[in-house]
Amino acid sequence: MSPEDIARRECARLETWSDVDQRSIVVDPLKGGMSNSMFVCRSAGNMAVVRFFGQMGGLIDRNEEVQVFLEMSRRRLGPACLGMIYSDEQQPSPPASGKAESEGRPAALPIGRIEEFLQGWRTLEPSDYRDDVMIGTIVTNMKKWHQTQVQSVTCKPRILQDLRRMLRKIASNDGEVFEKLASLGYEGKADVVGQATKFVEVGLACLSPLPQCMSVGICK
């Protein structure tokens, strides 16, 4: 099945979409994802985002990312999770209710999820970060996110650890990492290595001198 067909099938399984003919669901690609393939599904007044997880060469702990997303969904600090998507070989996902799915640990690692479509929301522009009101909103929400404890996820200072891990991945000539970075616009392995290494080294140079008291709470 194509990703679009899977998206239709999974949305049709939602309780709130139960009276929708699967064939009537319109699926459009949603641009902007770095590692994921995303689609907007529409039918009879219903809208949802279907996200299929991509590969990032081990740079992202997908299981941890799922747990964080579910907790943020439960606390309404992000889009509601309407359901998880599993491959046909995996255990089936819990019955989708069309409501936020946020309790418990998935029985198997999902290949994607269905999220609430945030109607009327937009991506921030550079000019937004110069607006005092917007800055206040961002800081307030960042505080909530960093104070959130997620079961099974260790919240400790590790941004330096993650940056060093990225650098090791780049230095190891990981083909999957190069392929992903190249898809983001870098041309040739030398360009990928040079640009990515520079990015990580700058991050390490800026953050390494910070005392421990300043880095506490910087969690992935």
Disulfide bonds with the S-S distance in Angstrom:
Cys155-Cys219 2.46
